[in-house]
Amino acid sequence: MKSYPEWSKLLPEPGPIDPSILIDPNLTIKLGKELQKRIGTLPRVEVHAFHLEFQPGEIVRMLRVQPQSYSEIARAIRAARTMKLTVRACGQRTGGDTSIYGTTPTVLVDCTQLADSPRMEFVNIHRKGEQEETPGLRVLSGVSINELVTFQLIHKIEIAQSVETTSVWGTVVGAITATTPGLVGPAGGATGGCLSDEVICIRIVDCHGDLITYSSPTELSSALSTLGLLGVVYDVTLRYKPITLTNVNYKFIRWSELCDPNSQLLRDSLANDMFTELIYLPFNSCNVSAEKELTDLNNWDPMNDEVVVRTGQRVIPPDEDPSNPSVSDSKPREQVHLLDPVFGPEPKAFVRTPEKTPWLLASAHHYLRCRFQPNPNSTQFTPWAVNALGKITEPLRQLRFTTECDQQLNEFPNVVSQILELIKELALGGSHKLPNFAVNLGMRIHFTGGTQTGRLLGVGFEPEAESSILAHITFNGITNPGPNTMWTQAATRMTAMILKQLPRCVPQWKTEWHGLELITQRYHEVLSKQVDPLKQLVAIADRDGVFLNELVKSILYTESTFYQNLYRKQRIDALSRL
């Protein structure tokens, strides 16, 4: 594509928008009315409010549409472009973090209500650059993970993926754009290891409202996990194969034993098992015999706590190995509930009596042990085995990071040690002696190999993909609705510690962003050599930056292009006239 530096000089960098314009409570309403006129009857434009986590009581209002068809998506995007607005896609798990989505002159396109038919269908894709057709399952962007799991069981197919820590809430497309891409180990027997690696075709509605198809490996490597920079995803086509069985095993082991340099448990599991997952609920080594406040945690050593090691090994069907006596059918679906739905504790107890969090978590771990230790093995259909997280009553807060480790996991004990030390420091209250139990559902860690797709991951990307292990760390917490000071403090400290102490670690894109400056700086470092192929696609699909907000622009571009500056200047002029 030609560049015109002399044109850029004629159009200086636009100045900031007058803050008084964005504070005007009627601005979003005015924009919504004008946008509705340009769209027509459907989709309906509504005002959507974001609660700012760092400023309790403050909200940012944006426009949102919930199209039910491709034509409605196209109409909304075309109308927003004529008004010079920013367009962003959003989904079920869109929370109060506005940095990823934008500010007032932003239109959110929520595709969870799409009603086009069929929602899922088997198709043959003629991929760009290939002679033969590839069979796949086309999935509409509004399809949930649970719908996909049910479809797999009905049609006896399987789509390879790694353990999904938030699968019970989101959509398939949300998981693809949010999940860190990675490959399972050799025992996985899959081309890929997560939904992103299994995409063979993706169709995206671009800034002109046209449906653009990306299917070549080169295009997919940049078109996936792009924060919506190419447009709004309409559907994806996934590679599939006949359904298999997985033998799921549970082990209860202390952190000190698991992280022992001589321990081979994790190394053997990563080499031989289809998936490896760690589930940790803190304080389970504390001796709390009755429900009471646990005020003395000074002698508590997190390394003495138990962690649940959940692994899965693919069952070889008897017809493939006659000497294998394995069963050929699945047991009833077995879901892992961090909080037992029958015996408790109840989620609201963590909000109502946070000082009792150690006792509550010790009880929750006790019920996990009672359920899985007597019968640690279970044969499950593989889609059930990798989507086994039981739903927790919301609101549930999450922080998600990915760190790169060596194949022998020599660095992993140091990662665990620093995380546990911070959890203990928060629980003790530090110098202020104010205990912070915001991470009250502990953490989950699952492992994959290097990534094939998703250049915006920043770690584990080819060509070093085969020499590294990716540990995906998810911190969980139940809080009261709206902004929560304790969670914000804990999340900010957790983010700062991880990014400062673990140089090969990045936050996942679809997570809460705390410590924006640190996160932006880290992405500047890890994406400096990997983002060019994506920017080349963006230059073709969205020259003006319709889908580009200020945060993403600051990460991906050292300076704005001529057309991005022009579009932003036109937006400022339009807002000033309102």
N, C-alpha and C positions, 0 to 999 in steps of 0.2 A: 504494500500500500504506500502511495506517495505521501511525503510529508511536506508541509508548507510553513517553514519557520518564519518567513517574512509576514505571513498572515497572523501568526501567533503574536508577533510584536505589535500588531495593530490593535490587538484585543488583550489588554492587561488582565492579570488575575483579578476576578471579581472580588470586591470587598465583602465583609461579612454582612449578613442581613441585620437590619435594625432589630434589636431584641424586643422592642416594644411591639413590633408586628406579631411576633410569635407568642407573646404573652396575651394578646387580645383574645379573650374567650370566645368571641364571635367569629374568629378567623376560620376555624375548622368548619363551623356551620355554613359560612359563606362559600367556602371551597366545596363542601359537600353538595350544596344546592346547585352550584354551577356544574359540578361534575355529573350530577344526576340528569341535568338538562341535556348534556352532551352524550350521555350513555343512552338515554331513553328510559323505557319502563324497567327492564331488568338488565343486570342485577341491581338490587337496591343498595344505595350508598348509606352507610351508617357511621356515626361517630364512635370510635373505639378508644377507650382510655387505658393508658399505661400508668401504673403506680410506680413512681421512682423509688428504688430501694434505698438510695443514699439520702433522700429528702422526704421523710415521712410526711404524709399529707399532700405532697405535690404530685401532680399527674401531668402527663403529656397526652394530648388528644390527637389522634390520627384518623384518617378515613379508612374504612374497611368495606370490602365487597365480598360476598360469598357466592360466587357463580356456580350454577348447576350444569353448565355445559361449556364446550369449547368456544362456541360463539359468544357466550357471555364473558368469558375470559378475554377474548379478543376485543370486544367492544369496550370493556373497562380499560384495557391497556391503551388502546387507540385514543380514547377520550382523555385519559390522564396525560398522554404525551402532548396533546394539543394544548393542555393547560400548563405544560412544562413542569409537571409534578414528578416526584420520585416514586417508583413502583417497587414494592418488595413483596415477596411471597411469605406467607406465615402459615402456621399449622396449629395442631392441638396443644402443643407444649410451649407455645409462645408465651413468655412470662413478662416480668416487669423490667427487663433489661432492654432499654431503648437503643443502646449503642449499636447493636447489630441491625436494627430495623430502620431507624431514622428519626426525624423530627416532625413537626406539624405538617409541612407540605409533602406528606408521604401517603400513598395509597397502599394499604395492605390487601393482598389478594389471598383469601383463605379458600383453598380448594377442597376442604374436608367435606363439603356438601355436594360435590359433583355427582350428578345423577345420570350421566351418559351410560348407555348400555352397549355391550356388556362391560361389567366392571373388571372381569378377568376372562381372558380367552387364550387358547392355544393358537399360535401363529408360526409361520415360517418366515424368517427374516433374511433378506438378501443383503448382507453386510457389505459396506463399501470396501472395495479391494479384494473381495472374495468371490470365487466362482460359484460355489454351492450355497444353497440355503441352509440356514441354521434354525432348528426348532427352538421355540421359546415360549414363555408365558407372559403375555402382555397384561400389565397391571395399571389400572387407572390411579391417578395420584391421590384420590380420596380413600383408597382401600386401606384399612387398618392392618396392623401386623396380625391381630387375632383372626381377621377374615382370611388372610393368606395362609395361616396355619391350618384353619379349618378346611380350606380349599385343597391343601396338600393332602390331608388325611382322606378326604372324599375321593380324590382322583389318584391316590397312591403314588404321588410324586414327592420329590424332595428338592429344595433349593438350598444350596450350601450357604451357611453363614456361621459366624462365630457367636458366642454367647452374647445375647442382647440384654443389657441391663435396664433398658427402659421400654421394652417391647410391648408391655401391656397397655401403654397409653397411646403411642404414636401411630403414624401411618407408615406404609412401606417407603414412600418417597422421603418422608421425614427421617426414617432410619438410614436411608442411603446418603442423604446430605448431612446427617449428624454423626453417624457412626464412623469412627476412624477405620479406614480400610486396612485390611490385614489378611495374611494367609495363615491357615492352620498348618500344623506340622504334617510330616509325611503320612502319618497314620490317618489323617483326615480323609484321604482319598478324594479330595475335591479339587477342582480347578482353582477355585478361590476359597476364601474363608469367611467372607461377610457379604452382605447384599450388594455392596458397591462393586466387589470383584466379580459378581455374577451378572452384572448388567451387560447385555449385548447390543442394546439399542435404547436410546432415550429421545423422546420428542418434547420439544420446548417451544412455548409460545413466545416469540421474540417481540421487540419493541414496536413492530409494525402490525402485530396481531397475527402473523403467519406462523404456521406449525412447521418448525425446522427439525429435521431428523439428524441425529449424530449416531453413527454406528461403527466407524472404523476404530481400531484400538488406539490410534493416536488421538482421535477426537475425544473418545471416552475418557482417556487418561486425563484430559483437561476439563471435559464437560461435566464431570461428576464432582460433588463437594465443592462447588464454586460460589457458594453463598448467593445464588440466584443472579449472578452477573450476566448470564446469557438470556435470562427471561424466567418465565413461570413454567415449571415442569408439568406437562399434561399427562404423560404416562411413561412407563419404563417397561422394557422386555427383559426378562430374566432367564438365564440358563437353568434347566432342570434335568433331573434324572429319576429313575425309579426309587421309591421310598426304601429306606433302610432302617435298621434297629440299632440302638445304642445302649450299651450297658453302663448305667450311671452308678458311680461309687462315691461314698462319703467317708472321709477320714477326719478325725478330730485330733489336732496336734498343736502343741505350744509353738508360739512364734520362735522361741529360743531354739527349739529343735528343728523347726523348718528352715531357719536362717543359719543353722550350723554349717560351716564350710564343708564338713564331711557328709552332710546330708545329700542324698541323691534323689529324694522324693520328687522335687519339682523338675529336676533335669530329666529323670526317667519319664515323668508324665508328659513333659513337652515333646519328648522324642517318640513316645509310643501311643499317647492318647489323642483322641480327636479334639477334645477341648480340656482346658484346665482353668478352674475358677476358684478364687479364695473369697470366703464370706467371713467378715469379722464384726462382731458386736463387742465393744469394749467392756471392761470391768468384770468380765466373767470369772476371773481368778480371785476376786474379792469375796471374802467370806461374809455374806449377808444372809442371816438365817431368818429374818423377819422384815416386814415392810417398814422401813424407817429411813430417815435421812442419813446418808452416808457422808459425814463431814470430814473424816480423816482419810485422805487418799495419799498421804505422804509416803506411806510404805508400799503403795501400789506400784507394781512393775509391769507395764504393758507386755513386756517380753514373756511374762509368765501366763498371759492370757492364751486361751485356745482360739484357733482359727479353723474354720471348716474348709477342708480341701475337697472340692467337688470336681470330679473328673468323668469323662465319658469316653468309652472305647467302642468303636463300631463292631457290631456283631456280624460275623461272616455267615451268610445264609447257608443252611444245611445242603442245599442243592449245589452250592459252590465248593463246599468242603464237607464231604460225607462223614469224615471222622469227627466233625464238630457236633457235639450233642446239644448245642444252644437251642433255646426255644425259638419258634418262628413267628411269634406274635407278641404284641406289646401288652404289658400290664396297664391297668387304668392310668390315666394321666396323673402325674405327680408334680405338684407345684410347690415351690419353695416360698414359704411365707416368713419374712423376717420377724413378723409379729404373728403368733399363732391366732387364727381367726376364732378359735373356740376358747382356749385357755388364756389368751391375752399375752401381755398387757394391752389395754386399749390405746390406740394412737393418741386420743385426746389427753391421756394421762401425762404424756411428755410435755404438753403445753400447759396443762393445769397445775402440775407440780414438778417443775423442772429440777428442783433440788433432789428429787427421788430418781433421777435418771440412772445412776449406777445400779440401784436395786431393780429398776424396770428392765434394764438391758441384761443384767444377770439372770433375771427370770426368763426373758426372751431366749437367751442362749440355752438355758436349761431345757426349755421345751423343744428347741431344735435338736438338742442332744437326745432327748427322750424319744423323739420321732425317728431320727435317722441312724443313731448308733446301733440299736438292736438289729435293724435290718438295713445294712448300709448299701445293699445292691438292689438295683431295679432296672429291668429292661423296658425301654421306652422307644416309641417311634422317634426318630431323630428330630423332626420338627418340634415335638414336645420337649425333648431333652434340652435343646438349645434355647427354647423360649419358656423357661420354667419359673420365672419370677412371678410370685403371686402379688396381686394388686394391693396396694396399701391406701388406706383412706387419705385423701389429699387434704390440705396442701403438703406436698412433698418437695423439698428443695434438693438440688443436686449440683455438685461440682464435678467436672470430668476432665481428666488429664491423661496424656499419653507420654510415657517415658521410654527411651530406647536403652536396652540392656544388651550385654554381650551374650553369646550363645551359652556360655557356662554359668550365667547368672552371678558372676563374681561381684557385680555392683548392686545386685538387687537387695542383699541384706542391709546395705547402707541406705538405700531408698526407704525401706521399711522402718529402719531405726529412726530416721529423721522425722518421718510422719508420726510414728508412735510417740516420740518425744514431744512433738507439738500438741498432740491430742492430750497428753498428760499435763503439759503446761497450761493448756486451756482449762482443763478440769480443776487444776489447783488454783487457778485465778491469777497466777503471776504475782507481780508486785502489788497489785490492787486487791488481791484476795477475793476477787469476785468470780466464782466458778462460771465457766461458759460451757454448757452442755449442748450447744446448738447442733453439733454433728452427732445427733442422738440415735442414729441408726447405723453408725459406723461406716465401713467402706467395703466395697467389692472390687476385686482385681481379676481380670481375665487376660489371657495371653494370646497373642497371635504372632505370626512371622512378619516379614517386611511387606510393604504394600505394593500392589500392582497399579492401582489407580488412585486418584485423589491427590493431585500435586500439592494441594494446600495443607496436607498433613504436616509437612516440614521435617519429620523424622522418619527413619526407616525406609526412605524411598530408594528405588533402584539407582545405581547398580549394587549398593550395599545391602539390598533387601535380604539376601540369603545369609548374611553374617550377623544379623541382629535379631533380637526378640523384642517385641513391643508389649509393654505392660500397660493396660488400660485401667486407670484407677478412677473409681466413682465414689464420692463422698455423699452420704444421704443424711437428711435431717427433716424432721416434722416440725413445722412452725405454725403459729397462728396466721390467719389470712392477712395479706398486706405486708408492708415493710416490717422487718424484724431486726432490731439493733444488734442483738446477740449473734444472729446468723451472719449479718453483714460484717461484724468484727471478726468472727471466726473464718469466714470465707476470704476476707481480705488478707488475713494473716497466713492462711493456708496457701493462697495464691502466691503471696510474696515469698514465703519460704521455699516453695517448690521451684519457682522460676529462678530464684537466686542460688539455691543450693544444688539444683539438678540441671546442669547445662543442656542435657539432651532431653528436655521435657517441654511440652507445649500444652496449653489448654485446648480442648476440643472446641470446634467452632460453635456447635450448638450447646453451649453451657452458659451459666451465669458468668458475667465478666466483672470481676472485682480487681481493682488495681489496673485501670485501663492503660495507664502509661507503660507499666511493666509488660503487659500483654502485647501492646502494640510494638514495643521495642523488640520483644522476643520474635514476633512474626516478621519484623523487618530482617532479622538475622537469618531465620531459617528459610525464608522464601526468596532470598535475593537471587538465587540461581535457578529456581524452579518455576517461577511464575510467568516467564516469557511465553510459553505455549498457550497458556490461558489468556494472556493479554492479546495475543494474536487472534484468538477466536472472538474475544470481546470486541476488538476493533472492527470485526466484520458484522457481528450480530447486534451490537449496541454501540455504535460510534458516538452517540451523543451522551451516553451515560445515564439513560433513563432508569436503569436498575442499580446505579452506583450511588451509595450514600457517602457521607463525609468520612465516616470511620474506615470503610473499606478502601476508599480512595487514598486515604493517608497511609494505609498499609501497602497497597499495591503500586502506587504511582509516586515517584519523587516529585513530579510536577504534572499538572493537568494538561491534557491535550487541547488543541484549539477548539474542537467541537464540544468537549466537556465544559470548557470555559464559557463558550457561547450559550450552551443550554442552561448553565447555572445563572448567567447574567439575565437571560430571558425570564427565568423563574423569579429572580429578585425583582425585576421590573414589574412582572405581573402581580406579585404580592404587594408591592408598594402602591399599586393602583387600587387595591381592594379597600 
